[in-house]
């Protein structure tokens, strides 16, 4: 678990998800019935995919939905923050 957090800190959530998938494929197979959903999750919503995988084993219920909503907001903030930060580069905005 220590290596997972180190990868997470230095390389970001997408790379950490890929490493986690390689290290523990049984957990990913249990959570997803197809390979398509985790790949799309890693590409478009890495924080949500990571939190979902963290809580999936015991089932998602109760307060765990709060963490998933925070992860969705982090993913949205990642895209919105990038657009707002590059706003000055586009003329006319």
Secondary structure, DSSP 8 states (H G I E B T S, - for coil): -HHHHHHHHHH-HHHHHHHHHHH-HHHHHHH-SSHHHHHHHHHH-HHHHHHHHHHTTT---TTHHHHHHHHHHHHHHHHHHHHHHTGGGSTT-
